[in-house]
Amino acid sequence: MRFSAGLFVILLLSVADVKAASLKIVTFGTSLTARGGWQKSLEQDLERCIHRPVNIAIVAKSGATTEWGLSSVESVVAERPDIVLVEFYANDAALNRWMSVSRSRQNFSTIVDRLKAGLPRARIYMMVMNPMSGLRGAIRPFLGSYISAHRSVAAERDVAVIDHTNGWSMLSAENLSKAIPDGAHPVASIAAKVMVPTIVEALAGACAD
């Protein structure tokens, strides 16, 4: 039986001692997570939405691939989160990493399987992050194939996908260039404005102010 993301959060917050309950989230991934700077805004906006404390931990590393992700699953499990937000495809796709799409797919499959085994009650989300351009885009000519591979793993394993593509596409070319000046890493304040509403909606549904 499938539950909506919003219903999942409501169920989490309906357990005993709900007044003291807090929602624990781990953001797990690459520099887009480690240096993202959007987590504090997510904590604040989600708290306002669900009227409960939200605690976000970051398990991420600049330059990380799914190989690092495999070695770091236990660090995520140790946090005992209710929700895990995962992104790893971007560095796998870099030509200098010499990682095939099939290997990336298998690694991500194993990451998800280990997360599910260690956190059977947690909800796992794969995130599709921001576009890449310039040199950082050029060294990832098959980025879409890696995203598709990770999406297929998510579909097979009942992992929801939070896709930020539409949010970034709303920016003009000039504003997008200013938002992601190095072609890969968004300015934190803009990342928060673009991504956080999408994450909050995915986790908790529409919120009344």
N, C-alpha and C positions, 0 to 999 in steps of 0.2 A: 504494500500500500504506500503511495507517495503522499508526502505532506508538503504543503507550500512552505517557502522559507519563513514567511511571517508567522505561520502557525507553529513552526518549529520553535521559534523564539518564545512565543506565548507559552508553549508547553514547558519550555525550560524554566520559565519564570512562574510556573504554577505548582512547582514542587513544594514540599514542606518548608516552612520557615522562609517564605517568599520575601518577606520584608527585609531580610538580611542578605538575600541572594544577590550576587553580582554576576555579570556575564563576562567570562574570560575568553579573550580572542588571542590567537597567535598569528602573526603575519610572518610568512615563511617564504624566503626567496633570495633574490639577487640584490644588487645595489638599488634597483627600483623600489625595493622594500627597505633595505638597510639605510639608504639615504633619502628615502621618499619624503619624509616629513609630513605625511598626511595622517598619520596615526592619531595624533593629539586631536585634530579636528574630528576624526571619526569617533573617538571616545566621547567628545563633548556632544556631537550631534546625535549619536545613538542613545546616550543617556537621556537627552531631552525627549527623544522619541519613545523609549520604553520605560522611562521613569524608574530606572534602576542603575546602580553603579556599573560602569564598564571598565574593564582592565585589559589593556592591550600590551602584549609582550612581542618583541621583535627577535626572531631567529633568522638571521639573514647575513649575507656576506657579499661585498663587492666582488665581482668577477666569478661568482659561484655558478656552477652548472648543476645538472641533476646528479653528477657524481658526488659533489659536496652535499647535495640534498639527501642522498642515500645515507651518508655518514652522520647526518644531523637529525634524523627522524627522532631518535631517542631524546634529544634536547627539547623537541616539540612535545613529545609525550609527557616528559617530566613536568611541563607546565600545567598539565591537566586542563586544557582548554575545552570550552564548549563548542568553539568554532575555530577552524583553521582556514586562513586565506593563503593560497599557494600560487607562486609564479616562478617558473624556472626555464621556460623555453628560450628566452632571449639570448643567453650566453651559449646555450647548446648550439644555436644557429650560427654563431660566429665562425667564419671559415678557419680562423687560427686555432679553434678548439678541436678540429678534426673529429667532430662527433656526427655520426650519421643520424638521419631522421629515425630510423628503426631503433638504434641504440637509445636515443633520447626518449622515444616512446616506451621502450622497455624499462628504462630507469624510472620514468614517471609512473608507470604502472606499479612498480615495486614500492615507490614512495607512497603512493595512495594505499596500496595493500597494507603496508606496515603501519600507516597512520590509522587505518580502520581497525587493524588488529589491536593496536595499543590504546586506541581511543574509540571503543565501540559505540559510545553515545554521542560523540562529537559529530558536528556537521562540517563537511569539508567542501570548500569552494575553490575552483581553479579561476584565476584572474587573467584576463587578457588586458595587457597594460597599454602604454602609449605607443604611438608610431615612432619610427626611427628614421633619421635622415642623415645626409652628409656622409662622412667617412664611416660612421658607426652604422648607418643604413647600408652602405655599399658592401661592408664585410659580412652582411647578413642577407644575401640575395634570395635565399629560400626561406626567409622568416615565416612566411605564411604556411609553408609545409610543416614546420615545427609546431606552429599554433594548432593547425588542423590535427596533427598527431596527438597532441595533448588533449584537445577537445574530444577526440575519439575515445581516449582512455576515460575521460570524465563521463562520457555517455555510457560506456560499458559498465562503469562502477558506481553509477547513480551519484555522481559528484556534480553539483550545480556549477554553472559557469557565470561569472560576473564579467561582462565585456564592456570595457571603457571606450571602445572604438567610436561609438556614436557621440559621446561627450567630447572627445578630442576633435571629431570632424566638424563640430559646430564652430570651431575657431577659424578665422580667416588664415590664409597662408602666412601673412605677416605676423599675426598674433601667435600662431602656432610656433613660428620660428623664435619669437621672443619667449614663449613659454618653455621651449625645449632648446635652449641656446647651444648646447653641445651635441644636439642631434639624438640624444638618448635619455638624458636625465632631466625631467621637468623641474622647473622652479617649484619649491615646496608649496608656496601659497596658492599657486595656480593648480598644482596637482590636487590639492585639497578641494578647491572649488569644482574641479571637473569630476573627480573620482568619488569623493565622499557621498554625495547624494545618491549615486548609483549603488554604492555599497549598502548604505542605510536602507534603501528601498528593497534591495535583495534580501537583507537580513530580517527586516522588520515590517516591510510593506509601507503603504502610505501612512504618514504621521500627521496628526493634527498638531498645530502649534499650541 
